[in-house]
């Protein structure tokens, strides 16, 4: 919530930074900065240069180091940098602002792959949709609060207020996170043995060895069609998400003639509906899988394509309407529909390659970040000559989503890929799971682990006298050994 609330700050503040405006009390204000729309667009998009760089490295880091600690560091440092941003703006140095934005992107880029690293150890397979979507709901709840809170603070306090509020809140949150979270169930001091056993047995074999650059099957990953289905879907989702997160208030002001201090709550409605849909979608997806109503592949395709298809259709309405009520309703339905897709592509990494989930998340999120880089620039180009340019902006968003629907429907999979199988010789961290899964004796095995002691071979003298060596050890063991043919 805090991270995506932070991303709303710039979008709300920029409307009062380079334009004259009237506050809710009727007082006139002269803009403080002389930056052009293009310069603001470059400063805003500079965040994604840093965000892009750390996506794949973050997957390695989350596989090698405790992912919960990395997640806490990412949020804490990003929040501290948010406090510094107003000072960067006041320096009138756009380069300094861009540097702070890039640094924020670098640390925030670790967040998503780290969270996938957390689920690697904590999420049972049939609960992954529910748990992951519940966590990801924070992203959309962040927008639900971030848009109106940022708009309210900019209108009633100052353009810098949201930066300070979210920065301080994130630093306080990080302190609690480090004291309350643990890397694995085995490390949690208060978890019950029943819950720990349930999680480890459900997850199964999870190697304790960390993937290295050489051990990762890069060729198989890069040539995997299910992986590219996730990547294309991630790009499509990122395009519209960042479009609205950064420009929704500006769209409502320029295209619908709405005041920024009045549009904050309306701007939050689509994301509020999406947050609810994400939670319900996760529950429904796991229900369909756990009750064997649909296969994992069918569930992922149904939710992803249905969600994206609905969003693409309603975006067409947004593109052509200039009526406030119609536009807001269409936005609510579009963004709400996309909530189902989170139970599709966004948890699909854990289906096809749980061992490399953090790395795949970094890979796909890195490609998705290209949408965040290019979307502000494209939007600025389309809208530079007037509000009619918003029509092209939303038509393009709709086209991108239709492309995502088609590609995912054809190539996506919910099955564990052969290249993602752990090697048999690799040691597992969850020994409980292995003991549980190997408790059924196979041919030629015994139910206990008492070593078999063979009697020494008889000498020639013993054979002639009829005295054989003692077999007491074997006789004792035979009492506790199950014959594989009679068990």
N, C-alpha and C positions, 0 to 999 in steps of 0.2 A: 504493500500500500504506500509506504513512504517513498520508495524509489520511483514509482509511477506518478505519485503526487509531485515529486520533484520535477518530473518531465513536463508537468503542466505549468510550472512557474513561468518559464520563458514565454510560452505562448500567450499567457494572460498579460504579462508585464509589457510585452512589446507594443501592445496597442496604446499604451500611455507613455511610451518612451520616445517615440519619434513623431507623435501627432499631438496637436492641441486638443484638449478635452474639457468637458464640464463635469464636475463631480456631482454626487447626489444632492448636495446642498445648493447647487446652482452656481458655484464658483468656477471661474474660468482659469485654466491652467495652460501655461506655455510648455511645449515639449522641451525636455532637458538635453536631448541628444540630436545630432544632425546626421545620423547614419541613414543611408538609403535603405529601401526594402531589400535590395540585393545584398547589401552588407550585413543586414540583420539575418538574412537567410543563410549566408555563409557561416556566421557566428553560431547560429542555431544548429545547423547541420554538422558543425565541427565535432560535436559530441559523438557522432557516429563513426568518425575516423578512429577515435580511440576504442570505441565499442567493438568495431570490426576486428581490430588488431588482436584483442585478447580472447576471442571466441574459442579458437581451436587450442591455443595454449592453456586456456582455462579448463578444457576437458582433461588434459594431461595432469594439471595441478590437482583437479578434483579426484583423479584416480590415484594420485600419489600421496596427497596430504588429506587430513580430515576435511571433508567437504563442508561440514557445518561451520568450521572455523573460517574457511575461505568465504563463505556466504556472509558471515558476520563482519569480516574485514571489509568486504565489498560495500556493504550498506553503510558502515560506520565512516569509512573514508569518503565515500560519495557525499554523505551528509555534511561532513566537515567542509568539503570543497564548495558545497552549496552556500554556506555562510560567507565564503570568500567572494562569490560571484558579484554581489552588489558593489564591493570595493573595486572589482575589475571594471565594472560599468562606469563607476564614478571617475575612474582614471582616464576615461575617454579613449582608452587604448583598445582597439578592437582585437589586436593580436593577443593581448593579455587575456581578454575574455575567451578567445578561441582556445588558448592554452589550457585554461581552467576547464573549459568544456571538454577538451580532448582527454584531460586527466580524469574527469568524471566518467567519461566513456570507457576508459581503460579499466577502471575498478568495477564499474557496473557490468562490464562484459563478463566478469567472473560469476555473476549471480546465478543465471539460469543453468549453466553447466554444473555448478556446485550443487544446486538443488536436485538435479537429476542424479548426481553422485550420492546424495543423501538417500534418495528413494531406492538406490541399488541395494542398500543394507536394511531398509526399514519397510518397504512396501511389498506385501505378498502379491503374487501375480494377479489373483482375482479381485484385488482391491486397489490396483494401480490407478485405474481411471478415477475412482472416487477420491483417493488420497491426493493424486497429482492435480486434479482439477480443483479440489478444495484449496490447495496451496496457490495455484495459478489465479484463483478468484481474487486474490489480493491485488493482482495487477489491475483488474478492472474496478475493484473497489477503490483502488488508488485514484483512478480517473474519476470515479463517482464523487469522491470527496475533493480531489485535487482541482477539478474544473470550477465548481462553485466557490470553494474556499479561496482559491487563487484570485478568481474574479472579484469576490467580495473584498479581499484584502487590498487588491490593487485599486478598487473604487473608493473604499472607505478609509484606508490607512495610507499606503504608499505603494509604489511599484516594487519596492524592495522587500516589503513585509513577508510575502510568501516564501522568499528565499531563506529568510531568517527562521521562520516558523518551522519549515520542513527540515532545515539543517539541524536545528537543535533537537527536534523530535527524533531524528534518525540517530543522533549520537547517544541519546538516552536509551533508545531501543536496543542499540548494539550492546550496551552494558548488560541488559537483562538477557539477551540472546546467548552471550558467552557463558553465563552462569547457569542456564537452564537446558542447554542442548548437548547431545553426545553423539559421537560418530556412529556407533553401532549399538545394537541392543545389549551386547555383552558388556559394554562399558557403562551402561546406565546404572546408577547406584540404587535406584528405588523400583526398577521394573520387576514385576513378579516373574517367578520361574515359569509359570504357565504361559504368560504372554511371550516371554523370551523364546521358549521352546516352540510355540505356535509360529512365530515370525520366521525363525531360522529353518524350521521344517518346511514351511510353505515356500520359502525362497529357494531352498535346495542348495546345490553346489555353487559357492561363490569363491573364486580363487583368491587366496591371500596375496598372491604376487601381483605387482602393479604392471600394467601395460607400459612398454617402452616404445619409442618411436619405431624401432626395428620389429618389435613383436606384433605391432598392430597390422592387420591385413589391409593395407591401404588400397591395393589394387582391387580387392574384392569390394571394399566400401565404395570406392569411386565408380566402379562399374555396376553397382547394385541398383536395380530399378526401384525396389522399395525405398532405398535411401533417397534417391532423387525425387520420388513421389513426395516424401516428407519435406525435402528442400523446396520444391516448387510450391507446396502448400504453405510453408513458412513464409516464403517471399510474398505470396498473395495476401496472407493475413497481415504481415508486417506493413505492407503498403497502406492499406486502409486504416489500420490501427494508428500508425504514426501520422497519417493525413489528418485524422480527426483529433488526435491528442494535441497536435501542434497548431492546427488551423481551424478547428471547429468554431471557436469564439469569433475568429476573424471572418469566417464564412457567414455566420449569423449576423454579423454587423454589416458586412458589405453587400451580401446577396439578399438578406431578409430584412435589413434596416432595423435590427434589434440593438438596444443599448447593452453594453457589456455587463453593467451592473444588474441588468434584468435577465440576461441570457444564461448566467452561470448554472442555475438549477435545471433549466431546460436542456442545456448541453450535457448535464450529468445523467439525465434520464435514460438515454440509450445504453450507457455503460452500466447503470443500475440494473436494467432489465437483463443485460448480458451476464452480469454476475450471478443472477438468479438462475438463468438458463444453464450456465456452466456447472453449477452445483447439481441441478436436476439431471443434466445430461450425464454427468459422471456416475450418479447413482443408477440411472437407467442403463447405461452401457455395461456396468458391472453386473447388473441383474440379468441382462440378456445373455451375457457370457457365462455367469456362474450357474444359471439354470439351463444352459445348453440350448437356448432358443435360437441363437445365431452364433456362428463362429466368430473368432476374434477379427479375422479379416473382414467379414461381412459387417460387423459392428463398426469398425474403423471407417470403412468406405461409406456406410449409410450415414453416419453422423457427420463426417467431414464434407461429403458432397452435398448432403441436404442442407447443412449450415451455410456453406459457401454459395450454393445455388440460390438460397433465399436472400442472402446478402447482395448478390449480384443483381437480382431482379429489383429489389427495393432501391438500390443505388441508381438505377435508371430513372426512377421517379424523382429522386432527389436532384438528379441532373437537370431535369426539365421544368421543375416547379419553382415558382417564386412566391408561392403562398406559404406563410409562416406555419400554419397548422398542418398542412399537407407535408411540408418538408420535415417537420419535427416528428410526425407519426411515421413517415417513411424511414427516417434515421433510426428511430426506436426499433422498428421491425427489422431493418437491415442489420444493425449491430446485435440485436437480440438473437437473430437467426444464427449469426456467426458463433454464438456461444456453444452450439452443439459441436462445432468443428474442433473445439479444444479436446473433446473426448475422441477425436480422430487422430489428426497428425501430431498433436502436441504431446501425447503419451505413447505414440507409436514406436519411438526409439527403444522403450523398455520391452516392447514385444519382440522386435526383430533382433535386438542385440543388447541385452541387459548388461553384459560385461563391458561394452563400449558405449553405454548410453550417454555418459557425460561428454565423451568425445564427439559422438554423433550430434548431440544437442549443440555443442559448440560449432560444429561444422554447418549444420542447417541454420542455426541462429546467425552465424556469420554471413551466410548468403542472404538471409532475411534482412540483415543490417544494411545491405546495399539499397534496400527499399527506403530505409530511413535516411540514407545519404542522398539519394536522388529525388525522393518525393518533395522535399521543400523547394529544391531548385526548379523542378518541373512545375510545381504549383505556382511559384513566383512568376515563371515565364507565362503561364496561361492566364494569370490574373493581373498582369502588369498593366494591361490596357483597359481594364474595366471589370465590373462585377459579372459580366456575361461569360468571362473566362471560367467561372466555376462550373459551368455546364461541361466543358471539356475535362475538367479535373475529375468529376464523378463518373463521366462516361469511361475514362481511362481506368478508373478503379473497378468499375463493373467488368470491363473486358479482362482485366488481370484475374479477377475472381473466376470468371467462366473458364479461363485457361487452367487455373488451379483445379477446378472441378473435374475437367476432362482428364488431365494428367493423373490425378490421384485415383480416379475411378478405374483407370486402365492398369496402373503399375503398382499400386499399394499392396501391402501384405501385412498380416498380423501374426505370421509364423516365425519362430526362431530360425534365423538364417544359419546355414551350415558353417559359414566362416566365423560365426560368433560363438560356436560351441566351445566351452572350456576344455582344455586338454586334460585327459585322464590323470596324468602324472602330477598335475598342479595341486598343491596343498590348499585345502579350503579353510577359511577362517571360522565357518560355522560347523564345527565338528559334530554338534548335536544333530544337525540335519543329516549328515552322512551316516551316523550311527543308526538313526531312525530308518533311513532308506535302505540300509543294508542288513536290517535285523532279520529279514526272512532268509533263512539259510538256503544256499544254492547246492547244487550237486557236489558231493564230496566235502562239504563244509560241516562244521560243528557249531553247536549253540553256545559254547563257551570258548574261552581263549586259553585253556590249560594246554601247555605244550605236550606233544606226544614224545614219550621217552621209549626208545627201542632197546630191547635187551641185547647184550653183547652176543656175538656169534659163538656157538659152542666149540670147544676144542675137540680134537680127535679122541682124547682120553675120556672126556665127558660123554661123548657119543657111545663109546664101547661099554661104559659102565651104566648108561641110561640116566645120567644126571644132567639135567638141562639148567641153564642159568635162570635166575628168578625173573618172573614177569609181573611181579607185584605192581610195579608202576603202571603197566599197561592195563592190568586187571582193575586197579582202582579207577583209572581213567575211563575204562569201558562202562563203568556204572553211570557216569555222567555224560557219556557221549551218545549222540543220536545216530543210529544207523541210517544213512541216507536212503536205503531201500525200504526201511520199515517205518520211518517217521511219518 
